[in-house]
Amino acid sequence: RSYWKQIRLAKSNENKLYTINNKSSAKEITEEFKEHFKKLLNTPRTEAMNNTLSNQHLQHVLGELNNFQKIDFYVTAADVQTAIKGLNKNKAYDPFELKAEHFITCMSDQMALYLANRINNIMQSENLPQSLAVSLIIPIIKSHRKSLHDPNNYRGISLIPILTKIVEKIIINKCPQLQDHKNAP
């Protein structure tokens, strides 16, 4: 809340905004956060985890998935409905200002069939549309006891499109070994 309050203040009066790494304009601070989270995103995973074992396990799982035939990955309307029922409610809007509730409450057999056809087209083309590959990173303050001027005191949450979440749930339901990978060494 504090972050958004400061952004609202920035729109009304430039002088009231926090400084982050000696940057004080909304544009400079936005760019600073963008660079900060970009650096975090491209930093290797945690030292406590054995990345070599994890990567080897993932390569093994992906190797098994290469044996999957495209026909084995046909998405039905029932698959779409199951994925939509599994969406979490009361979450933030996605980058396109949609919520899971939009899909949950408006789901019909026709809509599920339409989405299944679109997902099958994506899978057959092996090309995810750019609009489904976007995310919106929101900085959240870790602690009000630490400096609000330090970008390291913020963690980013990534808001992805609801349609991407639906596709992800379908893939996990059809390939449960991918879900098991996150629990691997």
Salt bridges, closest charged atoms under 4 A:
GLU32 OE1 - LYS23 NZ 3.22
GLU64 OE2 - HIS60 NE2 2.70
ASP79 OD2 - LYS174 NZ 3.09
GLU126 OE2 - LYS70 NZ 3.38
